[in-house]
Amino acid sequence: TIIALLTLALGIGVNTSMFSVVDTLLFRSAPYPNPQDIVSIQATTRGGRFYTFSATEIQELRAQITGLSSLTEQAFAASSWSEAGRPAERLVGVMLSSEMGDTFRTTPLFGRPFAPDEFQPGKNHVVLLSHSFWQARFAGDRNVLGRTMRLDGETVTVVGVMPPSFDYKLMWGPVAFWRPLNYTPDQLTFRGFRNTFLVARLAAGLSPENIVAQLSPLVARWEKEFPQEYSGLKFQVRPLHEAAMDSTGRAISWMLLGLSGFVLLIACANLANLQLARATTALRDFAIRRALGATRGRLIAQQLTECVIVSVAGGALGFVVALWINSLIERSILIGNEASFKIATDTRVLVATLLVALVTGVLFGIVPAIFASLTVVVATLKSQGRGSTSGRGHHRMRHALIVGEVALALVLLGGAALMNRGFTRLLQRQVGWDTAQ
């Protein structure tokens, strides 16, 4: 039983941890009111995908799309922050257009939002600090309001601090502040200067497919007027939490979940062998119960009940193991040199753990239970001693389980080795310039 519990704790714990990671990365909605209505507008051409647009493109997009509740432009910027007596530091900031309040529907924790006139050219010398940056650099001091900062040689004033829920790491990254978006005259006229992401809130009754359909005439016009730039152009409108993860990250997440499934299958094969050996020593007991009138279904149910009880207990230990693994992962994933990535562990993860435990109990218990129910009553009762030796069928099944366990382990080991080799080659790649530091 101890061996079974430890094996289950490892197998279920790894799967629960990977499920919570995938759930956080791929399925967890953005932390804003009515997140199902927030979408990201992207595009692909034959030359590749582009997520950012130029000011000229955005103006034409706005003129083409009708029915949006709001459309927010956001541009990332790396700024140099300097304070008296301290060396300059690089900060990540995000410039947002005036519709940010309507799109994200989040007000500052304290302070005020941006005023409409601060989105005019040359008047955006104000910032909203992220909650994490405010805590780390200003120790949560509310007197930060009205304080001035030097960003890229400009003096800006802190007008507020955003709540923790606004700081969506999968979208913003290690953001320190937000500023009103101002375009320069060159950016307004140069079509090829693409540095702005588009996030929209859908109005009632408007679907992502409606937006793509509305953009069809624009696609045809752009392909005709600029064939080299927009050949094969297609727009995509995706929920914000889906757009936050690219296709490579999505594939790696699913692969890790699949590899953890192999760990659970190996555990099931191991436990099935143990259970089969245990059932073999109790063949005489099963034969006596059959002789007294127990049905095959009753014997199978009894064996499965024992396995499920052990499996649920192992699932409880596995949940503890998953919490420990998640804490290791959280400390290992750095966003802007900070371990600020949080893996959600809630009711959904608990339910998933319970389901995995129940399925695991059935998986490693069903074959031994069926074999136990097929006991030949007369032959077994005639045998000497309580622990009758197992027949050929039992031996074949145990050997098959061992073969399957080793095969799964080899596949898992091969996948891990290939993944490790790929990362090593990536880190050692000669890119053509000095990558030190």
C-alpha positions in Angstrom: 0.0 0.0 0.0 2.8 2.4 0.8 4.5 1.6 -2.6 1.1 2.2 -4.3 0.5 5.5 -2.5 4.0 6.9 -3.3 3.7 5.8 -7.0 0.3 7.4 -7.3 1.5 10.6 -5.6 4.2 10.9 -8.2 2.1 10.0 -11.2 -1.0 12.1 -10.2 1.1 14.9 -8.8 3.0 15.4 -12.1 -0.2 15.3 -14.1 -2.1 17.7 -11.8 0.8 20.1 -11.9 1.0 20.0 -15.7 -2.8 20.4 -15.9 -2.7 23.5 -13.8 0.1 25.0 -15.9 -1.8 24.3 -19.1 -4.9 25.7 -17.6 -3.2 28.9 -16.5 -1.4 29.4 -19.8 -4.1 28.4 -22.3 -7.6 28.5 -20.7 -7.5 31.0 -17.8 -9.5 34.1 -18.9 -7.9 37.5 -18.7 -8.5 39.2 -15.3 -10.8 41.9 -16.5 -14.6 42.3 -16.4 -16.4 40.2 -19.0 -13.2 38.8 -20.4 -15.0 36.8 -23.0 -15.8 40.0 -24.9 -12.1 41.1 -25.1 -10.3 40.1 -28.3 -7.0 40.6 -30.0 -6.9 41.5 -33.7 -4.0 39.9 -35.6 -3.1 39.2 -39.2 -1.1 36.7 -41.3 0.4 37.0 -44.8 2.4 34.6 -46.9 5.5 36.3 -45.5 4.5 35.4 -42.0 2.3 36.5 -39.1 2.2 40.0 -37.8 0.7 41.0 -34.5 1.4 44.8 -34.6 0.0 47.5 -36.9 1.1 50.9 -38.0 -0.9 54.1 -37.2 -2.0 54.3 -40.9 -3.3 50.8 -40.9 -5.1 51.3 -37.7 -6.9 54.4 -39.0 -8.1 52.3 -42.0 -9.1 49.5 -39.8 -11.2 51.8 -37.5 -13.0 53.2 -40.6 -13.8 49.7 -41.8 -15.0 48.0 -38.5 -18.4 49.0 -37.0 -20.1 47.8 -33.9 -17.1 47.5 -31.6 -17.6 48.7 -28.0 -14.0 50.0 -28.0 -10.6 49.5 -29.7 -7.5 50.1 -27.8 -4.0 50.5 -29.3 -1.0 49.5 -27.2 2.6 49.9 -27.9 5.5 48.6 -25.8 8.5 50.8 -25.1 11.7 50.3 -23.2 12.5 53.4 -21.2 15.5 54.6 -19.2 14.5 55.5 -15.7 16.9 57.7 -13.7 16.8 59.0 -10.2 19.3 61.2 -8.4 22.1 59.3 -6.9 21.2 56.0 -8.6 22.4 54.5 -11.9 19.9 54.5 -14.8 17.6 51.5 -15.1 15.8 50.0 -18.1 12.0 49.7 -17.5 9.3 48.3 -19.7 6.3 50.5 -20.3 3.2 50.4 -22.4 1.6 53.2 -24.3 -2.3 53.0 -24.4 -4.8 54.9 -26.4 -7.8 56.7 -24.9 -10.2 53.8 -25.1 -8.2 51.8 -22.5 -10.9 52.5 -19.8 -13.7 51.2 -22.0 -11.8 48.1 -23.1 -10.3 46.9 -19.8 -12.9 48.4 -17.5 -10.4 48.7 -14.6 -9.9 51.9 -12.6 -6.7 52.8 -10.6 -6.3 51.4 -7.1 -5.8 55.0 -6.1 -5.2 58.1 -8.0 -6.9 59.0 -11.3 -7.1 57.6 -14.8 -5.6 59.5 -17.7 -7.4 62.7 -18.7 -8.7 63.0 -22.4 -6.3 65.9 -23.2 -3.3 63.8 -22.1 -3.7 61.7 -25.2 -2.9 64.8 -27.3 0.6 65.1 -28.9 3.2 66.4 -26.4 0.9 66.1 -23.4 1.4 62.6 -22.2 3.9 63.4 -19.4 2.0 61.3 -16.9 2.2 57.6 -15.9 0.2 55.0 -14.1 2.4 52.6 -12.1 1.9 48.8 -12.1 1.1 47.4 -8.6 4.2 45.2 -8.6 6.5 48.0 -9.6 4.9 50.3 -6.9 5.4 47.7 -4.3 9.0 46.8 -5.3 10.4 50.3 -5.9 8.2 52.6 -3.7 7.5 50.1 -0.8 3.7 50.6 -1.3 3.9 54.3 -0.4 0.7 56.1 -1.2 2.5 59.4 -1.2 3.9 58.4 -4.6 1.0 60.4 -6.2 2.3 63.6 -7.7 5.9 62.3 -7.6 8.0 63.0 -10.7 10.1 60.5 -12.6 12.8 60.9 -15.3 12.0 58.6 -18.3 14.2 58.9 -21.3 15.2 62.4 -20.2 11.6 63.5 -19.8 9.9 64.4 -16.5 6.7 62.6 -16.0 4.3 62.7 -13.1 2.7 59.7 -11.3 -1.0 60.1 -11.3 -2.1 56.7 -10.0 -1.4 53.0 -9.3 -3.3 50.2 -11.1 -4.6 47.3 -9.0 -2.9 43.9 -9.1 -5.6 42.4 -11.3 -4.7 44.8 -14.1 -1.2 43.5 -14.3 -1.8 40.6 -16.7 1.7 39.2 -17.0 0.9 36.9 -20.0 0.0 40.1 -22.0 2.0 42.9 -20.5 5.1 41.0 -19.3 7.3 42.8 -16.8 5.5 46.2 -17.2 6.4 49.0 -14.8 4.1 51.7 -16.0 1.5 52.8 -18.6 1.4 56.1 -20.4 -1.0 57.8 -22.9 -0.2 56.8 -26.4 1.1 59.7 -28.6 2.2 59.2 -32.3 4.9 61.3 -33.8 4.2 62.9 -37.2 6.5 60.3 -38.9 4.7 57.4 -37.3 1.3 58.8 -38.5 2.5 58.8 -42.1 4.9 55.8 -42.4 2.8 52.7 -43.2 5.6 50.3 -42.5 6.2 51.4 -38.9 4.3 48.6 -37.1 4.6 48.6 -33.3 1.1 48.8 -32.0 -1.1 45.9 -30.8 -4.9 46.0 -31.1 -7.2 44.9 -28.3 -10.9 45.3 -28.7 -14.1 44.8 -26.7 -17.0 43.4 -28.6 -20.4 45.0 -28.4 -23.4 42.9 -27.7 -24.3 40.6 -30.6 -20.9 41.1 -32.4 -18.7 38.0 -32.9 -15.1 37.6 -34.0 -16.3 36.2 -37.3 -18.3 39.4 -37.9 -15.2 41.5 -37.6 -13.3 39.2 -40.0 -16.2 39.5 -42.5 -16.2 43.3 -42.1 -12.5 43.4 -42.9 -12.8 41.5 -46.2 -13.2 44.6 -48.4 -10.1 46.1 -46.7 -8.1 42.9 -47.3 -9.0 43.0 -51.0 -8.0 46.7 -51.3 -4.7 46.2 -49.5 -3.7 43.2 -51.6 -4.5 45.2 -54.7 -2.7 48.4 -53.7 0.3 46.8 -51.8 0.7 43.3 -53.3 4.2 42.8 -51.9 3.3 43.7 -48.3 -0.2 42.1 -48.0 -0.1 39.0 -50.3 -2.3 36.3 -48.8 -3.5 38.6 -46.1 -5.9 37.1 -43.5 -7.2 38.6 -40.3 -7.7 36.7 -37.1 -9.7 37.8 -34.1 -8.9 35.7 -31.1 -9.9 35.8 -27.4 -7.3 37.7 -25.4 -6.2 34.8 -23.3 -5.6 32.7 -26.4 -3.7 35.5 -28.2 -1.4 35.9 -25.2 0.3 32.5 -26.0 1.9 31.9 -29.4 1.7 28.6 -31.3 5.1 27.4 -30.1 4.3 28.0 -26.5 0.9 26.3 -27.0 2.6 23.2 -28.6 5.2 22.9 -25.8 2.5 23.2 -23.1 0.4 20.4 -24.7 3.6 18.3 -25.2 4.5 18.6 -21.5 1.0 17.5 -20.5 1.3 14.5 -22.8 4.7 13.5 -21.4 3.2 13.7 -17.9 0.5 11.4 -19.1 3.2 8.9 -19.9 4.4 9.1 -16.3 0.9 8.3 -15.1 0.6 5.3 -17.5 3.9 3.9 -16.3 2.6 4.2 -12.7 -0.6 2.5 -13.7 1.3 -0.4 -15.4 3.5 -0.7 -12.3 0.5 -0.8 -9.9 -1.5 -3.2 -12.1 1.4 -5.6 -11.8 1.5 -5.3 -8.1 -2.3 -5.7 -7.9 -2.2 -8.7 -10.2 0.5 -10.4 -8.0 -1.7 -9.5 -4.9 -4.7 -11.0 -6.5 -2.8 -14.2 -7.4 -2.1 -14.9 -3.7 -5.9 -14.6 -3.0 -7.2 -16.9 -5.7 -8.5 -19.4 -3.2 -10.4 -16.7 -1.4 -12.0 -15.6 -4.6 -12.9 -19.2 -5.4 -14.6 -19.6 -2.0 -16.6 -16.5 -2.5 -17.6 -17.7 -6.0 -18.7 -21.0 -4.5 -20.8 -19.2 -1.9 -22.6 -17.4 -4.6 -20.7 -14.2 -5.3 -21.1 -13.1 -8.9 -18.2 -12.0 -11.2 -19.6 -8.4 -11.1 -19.5 -8.5 -7.3 -15.8 -9.7 -7.3 -14.8 -7.1 -9.9 -16.6 -4.3 -7.9 -14.8 -5.3 -4.7 -11.4 -5.2 -6.3 -12.1 -1.9 -8.0 -13.4 -0.4 -4.8 -10.1 -1.3 -3.1 -8.1 0.2 -5.9 -10.1 3.4 -6.1 -9.8 4.0 -2.4 -6.0 3.6 -2.6 -6.0 5.8 -5.7 -8.0 8.6 -4.1 -5.7 8.6 -1.1 -2.7 8.7 -3.6 -4.5 11.6 -5.4 -4.6 13.6 -2.1 -0.8 13.0 -1.7 -0.4 13.8 -5.4 -2.1 17.2 -5.0 0.4 18.1 -2.3 3.2 17.0 -4.7 1.6 19.2 -7.4 1.6 22.2 -5.2 5.3 21.6 -4.5 6.1 21.2 -8.2 4.1 24.3 -9.1 6.1 26.3 -6.5 9.3 25.1 -8.2 8.0 26.1 -11.6 6.8 29.5 -10.4 10.3 30.2 -9.0 11.9 29.0 -12.3 9.8 31.2 -14.7 11.2 34.7 -14.7 9.3 37.7 -16.2 11.7 40.6 -16.3 14.1 39.0 -13.9 11.2 38.5 -11.4 9.5 35.3 -10.4 6.1 36.8 -10.9 4.4 34.0 -12.7 1.5 32.5 -10.7 0.0 29.1 -11.5 -3.7 29.0 -10.5 -4.7 26.2 -8.2 -8.4 26.3 -7.6 -11.6 24.1 -7.6 -11.0 23.1 -11.3 -7.6 21.7 -10.4 -9.0 19.9 -7.4 -11.8 18.4 -9.6 -9.2 17.4 -12.2 -7.1 15.7 -9.5 -10.1 13.8 -8.2 -11.0 12.6 -11.8 -7.5 11.6 -12.5 -7.3 9.6 -9.3 -10.6 7.8 -10.0 -9.6 7.0 -13.6 -6.2 5.8 -12.4 -7.8 3.5 -9.8 -10.0 2.0 -12.5 -7.0 1.7 -15.0 -4.7 -0.2 -12.7 -7.4 -2.2 -11.1 -9.6 -3.4 -13.9 -7.4 -6.1 -15.4 -6.5 -7.7 -12.1 -10.1 -7.6 -11.1 -11.3 -9.3 -14.3 -8.6 -12.0 -13.8 -9.7 -12.5 -10.2 -13.3 -12.9 -11.4 -12.3 -15.6 -13.9 -11.1 -18.0 -11.1 -11.9 -21.7 -11.9 -13.7 -22.6 -8.6 -13.3 -26.4 -8.5 -9.6 -26.5 -9.7 -8.6 -23.7 -7.3 -10.4 -25.3 -4.3 -8.7 -28.6 -5.0 -5.2 -27.0 -5.0 -3.1 -27.2 -1.9 -2.7 -24.2 0.4 -4.4 -20.8 0.3 -1.9 -19.2 -2.1 -2.5 -21.0 -5.3 0.1 -20.2 -8.0 -1.1 -18.2 -10.9 -1.7 -19.7 -14.4 -0.3 -18.9 -17.8 -2.8 -16.1 -18.4 -1.6 -14.3 -15.2 2.0 -14.7 -16.3 1.4 -13.4 -19.8 -0.5 -10.4 -18.4 2.2 -9.5 -16.0 4.9 -9.8 -18.7 2.8 -7.7 -21.0 2.5 -5.0 -18.3 6.2 -5.0 -17.7 6.9 -4.7 -21.5 4.4 -1.8 -21.7 5.9 -0.1 -18.7 9.4 -0.3 -20.1 8.2 0.8 -23.6 6.5 3.9 -22.1 9.5 4.7 -20.0 11.8 4.6 -23.1 9.4 6.9 -25.1 9.4 9.3 -22.2 13.1 9.2 -21.8 13.6 9.6 -25.5 11.3 12.6 -25.6 13.0 14.2 -22.6 16.5 13.6 -24.2 15.4 15.2 -27.5 13.9 18.2 -25.8 17.0 18.7 -23.7 19.2 18.4 -26.8 17.1 20.9 -28.6 17.4 23.5 -25.9 21.1 22.9 -25.7 21.5 23.4 -29.4 19.4 26.5 -29.2 21.6 28.0 -26.5 24.8 27.1 -28.3 23.6 28.5 -31.7 26.0 30.8 -33.5 23.8 33.8 -34.3 26.4 36.0 -35.9 27.0 38.4 -33.0 28.3 38.4 -29.5 25.5 37.0 -27.3 27.4 37.3 -24.0 25.5 39.0 -21.2 
